Amino acid sequence: MGGGRVPLIRSGKRQLSSSSLKFVPDSLREAIKKVLINEVTKHPDSEHLGSGKQNGLNGSRHTLETQSNKISEHNFENRYGIDHVLSQEEIDSPLSPIAKDPLINWNLEETPKYSFPSMVSPLSSTTDPFVLSAPDTALLSESIRANLITANHPVLNQAASHFFSSTSKPGKMIRPTMVFLIAQTLNSEIYPAQRRLAEIAEMIHTASLFHDDVIDESDTRRGNPAVHRVFGNKVAILAGDFLLARASRSLSRLRSVVVMETMSIIIDHLVQGEVMQFKHLSRAEFEQKNDESHNYHQETRMEYYLRKNFFKTGSLMAQSCMSTAILGGFSTEIVDACYRYGKHIGLAFQLVDDVLDFEGSEEILGKPPFNDLKAGIATAPVLYAMENDEYRSELEEMMERKFRGDGDVERACNLIENGNGIQLTKDLAQVHAELAIQAIMELPVAEGRENYKDALVHLANKVVDRTR
């Protein structure tokens, strides 16, 4: 030791220096040092590590690093709620087995029964879905505008708030309505997390409208100028992205990793569905796709189309209904029934939209008729008419050129009418509405909330009976 300086040796809060040890014999001083060093560097599980000896610089460094890692993990657990370091298998695996839907069976072989369950009360102010949810949906736009989408830049703020402003014509609010009604049916009240979920669902839907209108080059939406016509394409796309970002941020605050994954799937599906729509497969590409996926279900054009509909419309409704039940703490069976309700309502909703594109007017719909055909999109009425051997070849040729030949739109409308495409589409929409009703009949009802369950049934019927 000589006259050199003795470094500080720390153990907890105690410190021993050269001045405090100068009257202690050298032999005792060395013994104290060894004990203290051993205590500091000892591996917490050293008694289980063979000889239990950790001599030398490498051994001491290893044990110190191990302790440091354990301390870091402990702090991470306490601060962020993660109880262990995730393995690659855990990262790649789904969080929940709920609603593992292969999206194969589209119920195309079924026919509508047009039956109405006798246990459901007739439509009235106490069972009307939109009357019951009106107090909650009335507050939704204001809450979104005030709490969720305030941006620092005035142009972005105005664009993102375009459909949530007090002067804008409101949408149908069907997605928040479904969330509110399911919450009331199951819980007898709407939990704060479920109310926020309804807002998130409407924000995701609105963001998809911003993007759709740019892609489809639509001039109007809900009777108002489309966002990109007011602010330009770039701002409209960025405003849609901003809504999705804020929706994701709000979703994380619900503090349910299962709901976060469930709702995140929606954005994945929206993108896939949009690409499937505007980049529809040619006959050769479709046949090639089926050849290359010979190990999977061989899709017909109608099945491919319905899968696209689920991605664009049904998924948001299905995942929102499912997440409502998850946030209420309900069983897998109830969660799955809510998923099926939302899925079939979504499919019915889009099929009716297909019909309204042929039967509606711009004054009622807020957008011009034959919009899909003019955009080159073959919807369910076209695909049903193609099942007639007499019309298939001609309609396929028009599809290949996206109905842009002279007189294509008018000729396609005639073939659809002659091929009964409109009625067959209505029938399929009714089948899915009835499947939604079957799903809702499986739900338990909170005391005194039977009318909310009845309202969910009436909502399914309103979807197929609507004119806008």
C-alpha positions as CSV (number, residue, x, y, z in Angstrom):
1,M,0.0,0.0,0.0
2,G,3.0,2.3,0.8
3,G,2.3,6.0,0.7
4,G,0.0,5.8,-2.3
5,R,-3.6,7.0,-2.3
6,V,-6.2,4.3,-1.4
7,P,-9.2,4.6,-3.7
8,L,-12.6,4.9,-2.2
9,I,-14.4,1.5,-1.7
10,R,-18.2,1.8,-1.7
11,S,-20.7,-0.5,-0.2
12,G,-24.2,0.9,0.0
13,K,-23.8,4.3,1.6
14,R,-20.7,3.5,3.6
15,Q,-17.3,4.9,2.5
16,L,-13.8,3.8,3.7
17,S,-10.8,6.0,2.8
18,S,-7.1,5.9,3.5
19,S,-7.5,8.4,6.4
20,S,-10.1,6.3,8.1
21,L,-8.0,3.1,7.8
22,K,-4.5,4.5,8.7
23,F,-4.6,3.2,12.3
24,V,-5.8,-0.3,11.3
25,P,-3.0,-2.9,10.8
26,D,-2.2,-3.7,7.2
27,S,-3.3,-7.4,7.5
28,L,-6.7,-6.4,8.7
29,R,-7.0,-3.6,6.2
30,E,-6.4,-6.1,3.3
31,A,-8.9,-8.5,4.8
32,I,-11.5,-5.7,4.9
33,K,-10.8,-4.8,1.3
34,K,-11.2,-8.4,0.1
35,V,-14.6,-8.8,1.9
36,L,-15.9,-5.5,0.5
37,I,-14.8,-6.3,-3.1
38,N,-16.3,-9.7,-2.9
39,E,-19.6,-8.3,-1.7
40,V,-19.7,-5.7,-4.5
41,T,-18.8,-8.1,-7.3
42,K,-20.5,-11.3,-6.1
43,H,-23.0,-12.7,-8.7
44,P,-26.4,-12.9,-7.0
45,D,-26.7,-16.6,-8.0
46,S,-23.0,-17.4,-7.5
47,E,-23.8,-20.2,-5.0
48,H,-25.5,-22.0,-7.9
49,L,-22.7,-21.4,-10.5
50,G,-20.5,-24.5,-10.0
51,S,-17.5,-23.6,-7.9
52,G,-19.1,-20.2,-7.0
53,K,-15.8,-18.4,-7.7
54,Q,-15.7,-15.2,-9.8
55,N,-12.0,-14.4,-9.6
56,G,-10.1,-12.1,-12.0
57,L,-11.0,-8.9,-13.9
58,N,-13.3,-10.7,-16.5
59,G,-15.3,-12.4,-13.8
60,S,-15.8,-9.2,-11.9
61,R,-16.8,-7.3,-15.1
62,H,-19.3,-10.1,-16.0
63,T,-21.0,-10.0,-12.6
64,L,-21.2,-6.2,-12.6
65,E,-22.7,-6.1,-16.1
66,T,-25.2,-8.8,-15.1
67,Q,-26.3,-6.8,-12.0
68,S,-26.5,-3.7,-14.2
69,N,-28.8,-5.4,-16.7
70,K,-31.0,-6.8,-13.9
71,I,-31.3,-3.3,-12.4
72,S,-32.2,-1.8,-15.8
73,E,-34.8,-4.5,-16.4
74,H,-36.2,-3.9,-12.9
75,N,-36.5,-0.2,-13.5
76,F,-38.0,-0.7,-16.9
77,E,-40.7,-3.0,-15.4
78,N,-41.6,-0.6,-12.7
79,R,-41.7,2.4,-15.1
80,Y,-43.3,0.9,-18.2
81,G,-45.3,-2.1,-17.1
82,I,-43.2,-4.7,-19.0
83,D,-42.4,-7.7,-16.9
84,H,-39.7,-9.3,-19.0
85,V,-37.6,-8.9,-22.1
86,L,-39.7,-10.0,-25.1
87,S,-38.5,-12.9,-27.2
88,Q,-38.7,-12.8,-31.0
89,E,-41.4,-15.5,-30.8
90,E,-43.5,-13.2,-28.6
91,I,-42.9,-10.2,-30.8
92,D,-44.1,-12.1,-33.9
93,S,-47.1,-13.9,-32.3
94,P,-50.5,-12.3,-32.3
95,L,-51.7,-10.9,-29.0
96,S,-55.1,-12.5,-29.1
97,P,-56.7,-15.5,-30.9
98,I,-59.9,-13.6,-31.0
99,A,-61.7,-13.4,-34.4
100,K,-59.3,-15.5,-36.4
101,D,-61.4,-15.1,-39.6
102,P,-60.0,-16.8,-42.7
103,L,-62.3,-14.6,-44.9
104,I,-63.3,-17.5,-47.1
105,N,-67.1,-18.0,-46.5
106,W,-69.1,-15.0,-47.9
107,N,-72.5,-16.8,-47.7
108,L,-73.0,-16.5,-51.4
109,E,-75.2,-19.6,-51.5
110,E,-77.6,-18.4,-48.9
111,T,-80.9,-16.7,-49.7
112,P,-82.6,-14.1,-47.5
113,K,-85.3,-15.1,-45.1
114,Y,-86.7,-11.6,-44.6
115,S,-87.7,-12.8,-41.1
116,F,-87.9,-10.5,-38.1
117,P,-87.3,-11.9,-34.7
118,S,-90.5,-11.9,-32.7
119,M,-88.7,-11.0,-29.4
120,V,-87.6,-7.6,-30.8
121,S,-89.8,-4.7,-30.0
122,P,-91.1,-2.7,-33.0
123,L,-89.2,0.4,-34.2
124,S,-90.0,3.4,-32.0
125,S,-88.2,6.3,-30.3
126,T,-87.1,3.9,-27.6
127,T,-85.6,1.3,-30.0
128,D,-84.4,3.6,-32.9
129,P,-80.6,3.2,-33.0
130,F,-80.0,6.8,-34.1
131,V,-82.4,8.3,-31.6
132,L,-80.9,6.4,-28.7
133,S,-77.3,7.3,-29.7
134,A,-78.1,10.9,-30.7
135,P,-77.0,12.5,-27.4
136,D,-73.7,10.7,-27.6
137,T,-73.0,11.2,-31.3
138,A,-73.9,14.9,-31.0
139,L,-70.9,15.4,-28.7
140,L,-68.6,13.3,-30.8
141,S,-67.5,15.8,-33.4
142,E,-67.0,18.6,-30.8
143,S,-64.9,16.2,-28.7
144,I,-62.8,15.2,-31.7
145,R,-62.3,18.8,-32.8
146,A,-61.4,20.0,-29.3
147,N,-59.4,17.2,-27.9
148,L,-57.9,15.0,-30.6
149,I,-57.1,16.9,-33.8
150,T,-56.0,20.4,-32.8
151,A,-52.9,21.2,-35.0
152,N,-50.5,24.1,-34.8
153,H,-50.8,24.9,-38.5
154,P,-54.1,26.6,-39.3
155,V,-54.4,25.0,-42.8
156,L,-53.8,21.5,-41.4
157,N,-56.2,22.2,-38.6
158,Q,-59.0,23.4,-41.0
159,A,-58.4,20.5,-43.4
160,A,-58.4,17.8,-40.6
161,S,-61.5,19.3,-39.1
162,H,-63.4,19.7,-42.4
163,F,-66.0,17.0,-41.6
164,F,-66.1,17.7,-37.9
165,S,-66.8,21.4,-38.1
166,S,-70.1,22.8,-36.8
167,T,-71.0,24.0,-40.3
168,S,-70.3,20.7,-42.1
169,K,-73.1,18.3,-42.9
170,P,-72.7,15.4,-40.5
171,G,-72.2,11.8,-41.8
172,K,-74.3,8.8,-40.8
173,M,-72.2,8.2,-37.7
174,I,-73.0,4.5,-38.0
175,R,-69.6,3.4,-36.5
176,P,-69.9,5.4,-33.3
177,T,-73.6,4.4,-33.1
178,M,-72.6,0.7,-33.1
179,V,-70.0,1.3,-30.4
180,F,-72.4,3.2,-28.2
181,L,-75.3,0.7,-28.6
182,I,-73.1,-2.3,-27.9
183,A,-71.6,-0.6,-24.9
184,Q,-75.0,0.2,-23.5
185,T,-76.4,-3.3,-24.2
186,L,-73.5,-5.0,-22.4
187,N,-72.5,-2.6,-19.7
188,S,-75.7,-0.5,-19.2
189,E,-73.4,2.5,-19.7
190,I,-70.6,3.8,-22.0
191,Y,-67.2,3.6,-20.3
192,P,-64.8,6.5,-21.1
193,A,-62.5,4.1,-23.0
194,Q,-65.4,3.0,-25.2
195,R,-66.4,6.6,-25.8
196,R,-62.9,7.4,-27.0
197,L,-63.0,4.2,-29.1
198,A,-66.0,5.6,-30.9
199,E,-64.2,8.8,-31.7
200,I,-61.1,6.9,-32.9
201,A,-63.3,4.8,-35.2
202,E,-64.8,7.9,-36.8
203,M,-61.4,9.5,-37.2
204,I,-60.1,6.5,-39.0
205,H,-63.2,6.4,-41.2
206,T,-62.9,10.1,-42.0
207,A,-59.2,9.8,-42.9
208,S,-60.1,7.0,-45.4
209,L,-62.6,9.4,-47.0
210,F,-59.9,12.0,-47.5
211,H,-57.7,9.5,-49.2
212,D,-60.6,7.9,-51.2
213,D,-61.7,11.2,-52.7
214,V,-58.3,12.1,-53.9
215,I,-57.9,8.6,-55.5
216,D,-61.4,8.7,-57.0
217,E,-61.1,12.4,-58.0
218,S,-64.5,13.0,-56.4
219,D,-65.8,16.5,-56.3
220,T,-68.2,16.3,-53.4
221,R,-68.7,14.4,-50.2
222,R,-71.8,14.5,-48.0
223,G,-73.1,17.3,-50.2
224,N,-70.0,19.4,-49.4
225,P,-66.9,20.0,-51.5
226,A,-64.4,17.2,-51.0
227,V,-61.4,18.1,-48.9
228,H,-58.9,18.0,-51.8
229,R,-61.1,20.4,-53.8
230,V,-60.8,22.9,-51.0
231,F,-57.2,22.4,-49.9
232,G,-55.6,20.6,-52.7
233,N,-54.5,16.9,-53.1
234,K,-51.3,17.2,-51.0
235,V,-53.0,18.8,-48.0
236,A,-55.9,16.4,-48.2
237,I,-53.5,13.4,-48.1
238,L,-51.5,14.9,-45.2
239,A,-54.7,15.7,-43.3
240,G,-55.8,12.1,-43.7
241,D,-52.4,10.9,-42.4
242,F,-52.6,13.4,-39.5
243,L,-56.0,12.0,-38.5
244,L,-54.6,8.4,-38.6
245,A,-51.6,9.5,-36.5
246,R,-53.8,11.2,-33.9
247,A,-56.2,8.2,-33.9
248,S,-53.2,5.9,-33.2
249,R,-51.9,8.2,-30.5
250,S,-55.3,8.2,-28.8
251,L,-55.6,4.5,-29.2
252,S,-52.4,3.9,-27.2
253,R,-53.9,5.9,-24.3
254,L,-56.6,3.2,-23.9
255,R,-53.8,1.1,-22.5
256,S,-55.0,-2.2,-24.0
257,V,-52.4,-3.9,-26.2
258,V,-55.0,-6.2,-27.6
259,V,-57.3,-3.4,-28.6
260,M,-54.3,-1.5,-30.1
261,E,-53.4,-4.5,-32.3
262,T,-57.1,-5.1,-33.2
263,M,-57.7,-1.5,-34.3
264,S,-54.3,-1.3,-36.0
265,I,-55.3,-4.1,-38.4
266,I,-57.9,-1.7,-39.8
267,I,-55.3,0.6,-41.4
268,D,-53.6,-2.4,-42.8
269,H,-56.9,-3.5,-44.3
270,L,-57.9,-0.1,-45.6
271,V,-54.7,0.2,-47.6
272,Q,-55.0,-3.4,-49.0
273,G,-58.7,-2.8,-49.9
274,E,-58.0,0.5,-51.7
275,V,-55.2,-1.1,-53.8
276,M,-57.5,-4.0,-54.6
277,Q,-60.2,-1.5,-55.8
278,F,-58.3,0.9,-58.0
279,K,-55.8,-1.7,-59.2
280,H,-58.3,-4.5,-59.9
281,L,-56.9,-7.6,-61.5
282,S,-57.3,-8.3,-65.2
283,R,-58.7,-11.6,-66.2
284,A,-55.1,-12.9,-66.9
285,E,-53.8,-11.6,-63.6
286,F,-56.7,-13.0,-61.7
287,E,-56.2,-16.5,-63.2
288,Q,-52.5,-16.2,-62.5
289,K,-53.1,-15.3,-58.8
290,N,-55.3,-18.4,-58.4
291,D,-52.7,-20.6,-60.1
292,E,-49.9,-19.3,-57.8
293,S,-52.0,-19.8,-54.7
294,H,-53.0,-23.4,-55.4
295,N,-52.5,-24.4,-51.8
296,Y,-55.2,-21.9,-50.7
297,H,-58.9,-21.3,-51.4
298,Q,-59.5,-20.6,-55.1
299,E,-61.3,-17.2,-55.1
300,T,-64.0,-16.3,-57.6
301,R,-64.3,-12.7,-58.7
302,M,-67.2,-12.1,-56.4
303,E,-65.3,-13.5,-53.4
304,Y,-62.3,-11.3,-54.3
305,Y,-64.6,-8.4,-54.5
306,L,-66.3,-9.1,-51.1
307,R,-62.9,-9.5,-49.4
308,K,-62.0,-6.1,-50.8
309,N,-65.3,-4.8,-49.3
310,F,-64.4,-6.3,-45.9
311,F,-61.0,-4.6,-46.0
312,K,-62.5,-1.2,-47.0
313,T,-65.7,-1.1,-44.9
314,G,-66.3,-4.3,-42.9
315,S,-63.0,-4.4,-41.0
316,L,-63.5,-1.0,-39.3
317,M,-67.0,-1.9,-38.1
318,A,-66.0,-5.5,-37.1
319,Q,-62.9,-4.5,-35.1
320,S,-64.6,-1.5,-33.5
321,C,-67.5,-3.7,-32.3
322,M,-65.1,-6.3,-31.1
323,S,-62.9,-3.8,-29.3
324,T,-66.0,-2.4,-27.5
325,A,-66.6,-5.8,-25.9
326,I,-62.9,-6.2,-25.1
327,L,-62.8,-2.8,-23.3
328,G,-65.9,-3.9,-21.4
329,G,-64.1,-7.0,-20.1
330,F,-66.3,-9.6,-21.7
331,S,-65.7,-13.2,-22.7
332,T,-64.2,-14.5,-25.9
333,E,-67.7,-15.7,-27.1
334,I,-69.2,-12.3,-26.6
335,V,-66.3,-10.5,-28.2
336,D,-66.5,-12.9,-31.2
337,A,-70.3,-12.3,-31.6
338,C,-69.6,-8.5,-31.6
339,Y,-67.0,-9.0,-34.3
340,R,-69.5,-11.0,-36.5
341,Y,-72.1,-8.3,-36.0
342,G,-69.8,-5.6,-37.2
343,K,-68.4,-7.7,-40.1
344,H,-71.8,-8.6,-41.5
345,I,-73.2,-5.0,-41.0
346,G,-70.1,-3.7,-42.9
347,L,-70.6,-6.1,-45.8
348,A,-74.3,-5.3,-46.1
349,F,-73.6,-1.6,-45.9
350,Q,-71.1,-1.7,-48.8
351,L,-73.4,-3.9,-50.9
352,V,-76.2,-1.4,-50.4
353,D,-73.8,1.4,-51.4
354,D,-73.2,-0.6,-54.7
355,V,-76.9,-0.5,-55.3
356,L,-77.3,3.2,-54.5
357,D,-74.7,4.0,-57.0
358,F,-77.2,2.9,-59.6
359,E,-80.5,3.9,-58.0
360,G,-79.6,7.0,-56.0
361,S,-79.4,10.7,-57.0
362,E,-76.7,13.2,-56.3
363,E,-79.2,15.3,-54.2
364,I,-79.7,12.3,-51.9
365,L,-76.3,10.7,-52.0
366,G,-74.2,13.8,-51.9
367,K,-72.2,12.4,-54.9
368,P,-73.0,11.8,-58.5
369,P,-74.6,8.4,-59.6
370,F,-72.7,5.8,-61.5
371,N,-69.6,7.1,-59.7
372,D,-68.1,3.6,-59.4
373,L,-68.6,2.7,-63.0
374,K,-67.1,6.0,-64.2
375,A,-64.1,5.3,-62.0
376,G,-63.7,2.0,-63.7
377,I,-64.8,-0.1,-60.6
378,A,-66.8,-3.2,-61.2
379,T,-69.1,-3.7,-58.2
380,A,-71.4,-6.5,-57.1
381,P,-74.2,-5.7,-59.6
382,V,-71.7,-5.9,-62.5
383,L,-70.3,-9.2,-61.1
384,Y,-73.7,-10.7,-60.7
385,A,-74.7,-9.7,-64.3
386,M,-71.4,-11.4,-65.4
387,E,-72.8,-14.7,-64.1
388,N,-75.1,-14.7,-67.1
389,D,-73.2,-16.4,-69.9
390,E,-74.8,-14.1,-72.5
391,Y,-73.3,-11.0,-70.9
392,R,-70.0,-12.2,-69.5
393,S,-67.7,-11.6,-72.4
394,E,-69.0,-8.1,-73.2
395,L,-68.8,-7.0,-69.5
396,E,-65.3,-8.4,-69.1
397,E,-64.2,-6.4,-72.1
398,M,-65.7,-3.2,-70.6
399,M,-64.0,-4.1,-67.3
400,E,-60.6,-4.4,-69.0
401,R,-60.9,-0.9,-70.3
402,K,-62.5,0.4,-67.0
403,F,-65.8,1.3,-68.7
404,R,-64.1,4.2,-70.5
405,G,-65.2,3.3,-74.0
406,D,-68.0,5.3,-75.7
407,G,-71.3,4.3,-74.2
408,D,-69.8,1.8,-71.8
409,V,-71.5,3.1,-68.7
410,E,-75.0,3.1,-70.4
411,R,-74.5,-0.3,-71.9
412,A,-73.3,-1.8,-68.6
413,C,-76.4,-0.4,-66.8
414,N,-78.6,-2.1,-69.4
415,L,-76.8,-5.5,-69.0
416,I,-77.0,-5.2,-65.2
417,E,-80.7,-4.5,-65.3
418,N,-81.3,-7.4,-67.7
419,G,-79.0,-9.7,-65.7
420,N,-80.9,-8.9,-62.4
421,G,-77.7,-7.7,-60.9
422,I,-79.3,-5.1,-58.7
423,Q,-81.8,-7.4,-57.0
424,L,-79.2,-10.1,-56.4
425,T,-77.0,-7.6,-54.7
426,K,-79.9,-6.5,-52.5
427,D,-80.5,-10.1,-51.6
428,L,-76.9,-10.7,-50.6
429,A,-77.0,-7.5,-48.5
430,Q,-80.1,-8.9,-46.7
431,V,-78.4,-12.2,-46.0
432,H,-75.5,-10.4,-44.3
433,A,-78.0,-8.2,-42.3
434,E,-79.7,-11.3,-41.1
435,L,-76.4,-12.9,-40.1
436,A,-75.6,-9.7,-38.1
437,I,-79.0,-10.1,-36.3
438,Q,-78.2,-13.7,-35.5
439,A,-74.9,-12.6,-33.9
440,I,-76.5,-9.9,-31.8
441,M,-79.0,-12.4,-30.5
442,E,-76.1,-14.2,-28.8
443,L,-75.3,-11.2,-26.6
444,P,-76.3,-10.9,-22.9
445,V,-78.2,-7.8,-22.0
446,A,-77.6,-5.6,-19.0
447,E,-80.6,-5.1,-16.8
448,G,-83.1,-2.6,-18.2
449,R,-81.2,-2.3,-21.6
450,E,-83.2,-4.7,-23.8
451,N,-84.2,-1.8,-26.0
452,Y,-80.5,-1.2,-26.9
453,K,-80.2,-4.7,-28.1
454,D,-83.4,-4.2,-30.1
455,A,-81.9,-1.1,-31.6
456,L,-78.9,-3.1,-32.8
457,V,-81.3,-5.3,-34.7
458,H,-83.1,-2.3,-36.1
459,L,-79.8,-0.9,-37.2
460,A,-79.1,-4.0,-39.3
461,N,-82.4,-3.5,-41.0
462,K,-81.9,0.2,-41.5
463,V,-78.6,-0.5,-43.2
464,V,-80.3,-2.5,-46.0
465,D,-83.4,-0.2,-46.2
466,R,-81.5,3.1,-46.5
467,T,-81.6,5.4,-49.4
468,R,-78.4,7.3,-48.8
